[in-house]
Amino acid sequence: MGLRTNIDIQRVYAPDVESCPGDRIKPIISMYSDWEGQFQILEHWDGNNKPDYDPNIPLVIFHTEGDEKWIDIDYYSQYGTVLHCNVKTGKEKGKFFNYWLYDYRNRILDYKIQLNRQNTFAPKFLSFNGRPDWHRYYLIQKYYDLDMFKDGYISLLNRYGNFDKGTGIEEFRSVYPGNTDFMDDIIKNKKLLIIDRTSEQIHKDDRSHDPWVYEETSLSVVSETYNDAVRGLFFTEKSYKPIANCHFQIWIAQPGIVEYFRDGLGFDMFDDIIDHSYDKILDDVSRVEAAISSIQKYIDTIKTLSETKKIELQDRLQSNQKKFLNYRLTKEEINSWIN
């Protein structure tokens, strides 16, 4: 589908500032809103410098994360609205934009991804871990220690070469309460855990999946990009994949994510069958431990559901999926960026 002609979004740049490749905002506005108008956009990736822009036309500076390690929100706010993807940061500076919801929607269309339309209630979980980091090492070592490999499909790939960079390895070893031999062996010998996609395949396309991975499981363990509470609340398309595929989900992520998806976005979090108490725990390690306990409780619970309860839950899962697939950007939200 081509871009609408009644929107004028001009891309601008800043000297010596790295920009995102490709246009990210304009296709989303064109596809998922009825907004009409004009503004300029700096698709920021890293670095500080004054943008080359027309001060008579509103300027939006967009960053796909919002971590101030990568973008100085205070600096860029003197030129226009800084749009980013961190919920908690957005309450204090810049504006939060739910970019990754629409990004995944676009990829579903672009890649013709076959979504699962119902849950099988299989007593198994799905745990994708593409980019190695401390919380994913911790999670997989704990799966091993608790004999949970029999209950799930678990991956660990080497995206961005993080094994070679040593990303998060020492942090994992410093916080893990037991023996780390299993994970140490994986790291040392790069024994990747593959479900349906290799590291090379997800480098080219990290949104697609084989349908069977959702058909043979009922719960997704969403290991988000960050698990560190001090970095606010940032989430990606990973958090929408279960919803789009009629899965239940438990997060290994920053605190407050369940609350935001429930109360901020209006999705059913199935609190009647899933213990989401981990979401309120601020200590990063304790939160992971509590989430793993919730996975174990879920596996026990799913085995005892009545057929009547399954029918009710199926309707609610499909309602979540429909809500996700019908999400739209309002004119009011876009206008708030440029007024």
Secondary structure, 3 states (H helix, E strand, C coil): CCCCCCEEEEEEECCCCEECCCCCHHHHHHHHCCCCEEEEEEEEEECCCCCECCCCCCEEEECCCCCCCCCCHHHHCCCCEEEECEHHHHCCCCEECCHHHHHHHHHHHHCCCCCCCCCCCCCCEEECCCCCCHHHHHHHHHHHHCCCHHHEEECECCHHHHHHHCCCHHHHHHHCCCCCHHHHHHHHHCCCECCCCCHHHHHHCCCCCCCHHHHCCCEEEEECCCCCHHHCCECCHHHCHHHHCCCEEEEECCCCHHHHHHHHCCCCCCCCCCCCHHHHCCCHHHHHHHHHHHHHHHHHHHCCCCHHHHHHHHHHHHHHHHHHHCCCCCHHHHHHHHC
